Amino acid sequence: MVGSRCLVPLLVAGCLLVPSAGAVEMSGRISSSLYGWERSDNNYWRGYIGFNSNTTFWREGRARSLSFHNNLRWTGNLATSESGIPQTYVYDVYLRLSGYPSGSTFYLGRQFAYNTLGSSLIDGLRANVRVHRTVDLDLFGGSTALHEKPEKIQNFSDYGTLGGRIEYHRSQSFRVALNWLQQKSYGSVSRHRVGVDAWKELRKCEFYGRVSYDLLNSDLAGALARAIVRPDKWCLSAELDWRKPSVDGNTVFSLIDADPYKGMRTEITRVIRRDLRLLGQFHVERVGGDNAWRTLLGLRTTRFMLGWIHRAGYGGESDGVQGQININVRPNLELYGTAFLSRYFIQPESPDKIDAYSSSAGLLWRPGSAIQIRTEGQYLRDAVDKNDVRLFVQIVKAFDLKAARSEAGR
C-alpha cells in the first residue's frame, strides 16, 4: 500500500503515547437483508449480510485518537432458478490516527478517497493536515479497488490513484481550493486533471464555482456555476453546467469526438404555511444539437410530497404524477409509500402514449432502541416489464460496547 511506511512510525509513536487509563470503544451495526423479485416467470432471491463498526483503541481529549473502521457486505443468490457465486464486498477497512501531529488525520487501508475532480475506492493512504490556521492540505494515494474483484488488492503500477487538494479558508464564509487527480488503469494513465473551486456565502446568498482542466488532452474538461438566494420565505437557486464526456483517456472511447454536455437548472421554493412548501423546478439539457426539457411543480412537507413532471425533447415526451408519504403511526412505527404514474411515447412515431406505473409501500418498526426492521413491497409495470413485483426485508441490530483496557487485554 502506498504510504504505509510513512504511517507505521506514526502509529507506533501514537501507541507509545497512549495513557495507561482508558477504555476500548466499539460501535456499529449488523444487518441481514432479503431481496426477492419475479420476472419472466422466474423467481429471484438474493440475501445480504452487512457489518460495519468503528473501534476506538484509545482517545485523548477530543482531538487525539486511534481507531479502526470497517464496512463489509456479503451477498449471494438463494433462488434455484439462478445459480450465483457468493461474493464479499469490502468497502472500508482502515486505521484512523488523529492528532499526531496536532491538526492532522491519517487513514491507512481501504477507503473512499475523493476531491472535486473525481473519486475512487482505494487501498492506500490518505492524509489531512492543517498547514496553517487558514490552509488545509489533503493528499491520498493507493491502488483502485475494482468492482468485479472487490476482495483483491490491485497492483499500484497498473491501477494507481493519486490526488490532492489544498484549501484556503479565510473565514467560515469563504473558501477556495486547488485540486489534482491522476488515475491509472491497465498500466497507463486513464485520467489526469487539475481544477479550482470556490465558495462564498454573503448574507442570504451562496455562490459556488468550479473549473477543471484535462492534462491528458490539454483541454478544458468542465465548468460549473451555482447560486442560491434565500429572501424571507423564498429559496431561489440556479445552476449552469458544462462538461466534456467523462471517459478514460486510455480507451478507444477517448478517440470519439463527442459533443459536450450543457445543462441549466433553476428551482424555486416558497413557504406557504409552517413546513408546507410550493416547489418548482426547470431543467434543460443540450447534447449535440438536441435539447431535453424537464419541468416539475409540486407541494412538499416533511411528511409528504406531491408533484407533476413533464419531459420533452430528445429523451422522449412524458407526463407523470409522483407522490411520497410518511406516517408515524406510533413513535416506533412508521408507514411510508411512493407512487409514480406516467404516460409517454415509446417512440416519436408512436400514435399513442404508453402507461407506466411504479409504487412501493413499506413499514419501518423499531421494537427496541438498537433494533430496526423494515419490510417493503415494490411494483413496476411498463412497456417492457408487465408485472414486476419485488419484496425487501431487512433487520438491523446496532451495538455500542465499551470495555476497560484491562478487560480488553484479557
GIJO-V658089 format. One record per pair of residues at least 24 apart in sequence whose ideal C-beta (glycine too) atoms are under 7 Angstrom apart, sorted by the first residue. I is the first residue (numbers start at 1). J is the second residue. D is the distance in whole Angstrom. If there is no record, write none. Layout:
# GIJO-V658089
i->I j->J d->D
i->I j->J d->D
This chain:
# GIJO-V658089
i->1 j->123 d->6
i->1 j->124 d->5
i->1 j->125 d->7
i->1 j->142 d->6
i->2 j->124 d->4
i->2 j->125 d->6
i->2 j->141 d->4
i->2 j->142 d->5
i->2 j->156 d->6
i->3 j->124 d->6
i->3 j->125 d->3
i->3 j->141 d->6
i->4 j->108 d->6
i->4 j->125 d->7
i->7 j->106 d->5
i->7 j->108 d->5
i->7 j->125 d->6
i->10 j->97 d->6
i->10 j->100 d->6
i->10 j->106 d->6
i->11 j->95 d->7
i->11 j->97 d->6
i->13 j->100 d->7
i->14 j->66 d->5
i->14 j->97 d->6
i->14 j->100 d->5
i->18 j->58 d->4
i->19 j->60 d->6
i->22 j->58 d->5
i->22 j->59 d->7
i->22 j->405 d->5
i->23 j->402 d->5
i->23 j->403 d->6
i->23 j->404 d->6
i->23 j->405 d->6
i->24 j->55 d->7
i->24 j->56 d->7
i->24 j->57 d->6
i->24 j->403 d->5
i->24 j->405 d->7
i->24 j->408 d->4
i->25 j->56 d->4
i->25 j->402 d->5
i->26 j->53 d->6
i->26 j->55 d->4
i->26 j->401 d->5
i->27 j->53 d->7
i->27 j->54 d->6
i->27 j->399 d->7
i->27 j->400 d->4
i->28 j->52 d->5
i->28 j->53 d->3
i->28 j->54 d->6
i->28 j->399 d->6
i->29 j->396 d->6
i->29 j->397 d->6
i->29 j->398 d->4
i->29 j->399 d->7
i->30 j->397 d->5
i->31 j->394 d->6
i->31 j->395 d->7
i->31 j->396 d->4
i->32 j->395 d->5
i->33 j->393 d->7
i->33 j->394 d->4
i->34 j->393 d->5
i->35 j->392 d->5
i->36 j->390 d->7
i->36 j->391 d->5
i->37 j->388 d->7
i->37 j->389 d->7
i->37 j->390 d->4
i->38 j->389 d->5
i->39 j->385 d->7
i->39 j->388 d->6
i->42 j->81 d->5
i->43 j->79 d->5
i->43 j->81 d->6
i->44 j->79 d->5
i->44 j->81 d->7
i->44 j->82 d->6
i->45 j->78 d->4
i->45 j->79 d->4
i->46 j->75 d->6
i->46 j->77 d->6
i->46 j->78 d->7
i->47 j->75 d->7
i->47 j->76 d->6
i->47 j->78 d->5
i->48 j->73 d->6
i->48 j->75 d->5
i->49 j->74 d->5
i->63 j->98 d->6
i->63 j->99 d->4
i->64 j->98 d->6
i->64 j->99 d->3
i->64 j->100 d->7
i->65 j->98 d->5
i->65 j->99 d->7
i->66 j->97 d->5
i->67 j->96 d->5
i->68 j->95 d->6
i->69 j->94 d->6
i->69 j->96 d->6
i->88 j->151 d->6
i->89 j->150 d->5
i->90 j->150 d->6
i->90 j->151 d->6
i->103 j->129 d->7
i->103 j->130 d->3
i->104 j->128 d->7
i->104 j->129 d->5
i->104 j->130 d->7
i->110 j->145 d->6
i->113 j->140 d->4
i->113 j->161 d->7
i->113 j->163 d->6
i->115 j->163 d->6
i->115 j->165 d->5
i->115 j->179 d->5
i->115 j->181 d->6
i->116 j->179 d->5
i->116 j->195 d->6
i->116 j->197 d->5
i->116 j->210 d->6
i->117 j->179 d->5
i->117 j->181 d->4
i->117 j->193 d->5
i->117 j->195 d->5
i->117 j->212 d->6
i->118 j->181 d->5
i->118 j->191 d->7
i->120 j->144 d->5
i->120 j->161 d->5
i->120 j->183 d->7
i->121 j->145 d->4
i->122 j->161 d->5
i->123 j->153 d->5
i->134 j->168 d->6
i->134 j->169 d->6
i->134 j->170 d->6
i->135 j->166 d->7
i->135 j->168 d->6
i->136 j->167 d->5
i->137 j->166 d->5
i->138 j->164 d->6
i->138 j->165 d->4
i->139 j->164 d->5
i->144 j->183 d->7
i->157 j->187 d->7
i->158 j->184 d->7
i->158 j->186 d->7
i->158 j->187 d->5
i->159 j->184 d->6
i->159 j->185 d->6
i->160 j->184 d->5
i->173 j->200 d->7
i->173 j->201 d->4
i->174 j->200 d->5
i->175 j->199 d->5
i->185 j->248 d->6
i->185 j->250 d->7
i->186 j->250 d->7
i->188 j->250 d->5
i->189 j->216 d->7
i->189 j->249 d->7
i->189 j->250 d->7
i->190 j->248 d->4
i->190 j->249 d->6
i->190 j->250 d->5
i->191 j->248 d->6
i->191 j->249 d->6
i->192 j->216 d->5
i->193 j->221 d->6
i->204 j->229 d->6
i->204 j->230 d->5
i->204 j->231 d->6
i->205 j->229 d->5
i->214 j->244 d->7
i->216 j->249 d->4
i->217 j->249 d->7
i->233 j->270 d->6
i->233 j->271 d->4
i->234 j->270 d->6
i->235 j->269 d->4
i->236 j->268 d->6
i->237 j->267 d->5
i->238 j->266 d->5
i->239 j->265 d->4
i->240 j->264 d->6
i->259 j->287 d->6
i->259 j->288 d->4
i->261 j->285 d->7
i->261 j->287 d->6
i->262 j->286 d->4
i->275 j->301 d->5
i->275 j->302 d->5
i->276 j->301 d->5
i->279 j->307 d->7
i->290 j->314 d->4
i->316 j->344 d->6
i->316 j->345 d->6
i->317 j->344 d->7
i->317 j->345 d->5
i->318 j->342 d->5
i->318 j->343 d->6
i->318 j->344 d->3
i->319 j->343 d->6
i->332 j->365 d->7
i->332 j->366 d->4
i->332 j->367 d->7
i->333 j->365 d->5
i->334 j->364 d->4
i->335 j->363 d->6
i->336 j->362 d->5
i->336 j->364 d->7
i->337 j->361 d->4
i->346 j->383 d->5
i->354 j->382 d->7
i->354 j->383 d->5
i->356 j->381 d->7
i->356 j->382 d->4
i->357 j->381 d->5
i->370 j->397 d->6
i->370 j->398 d->4
i->370 j->399 d->7
i->371 j->397 d->6
i->372 j->396 d->4
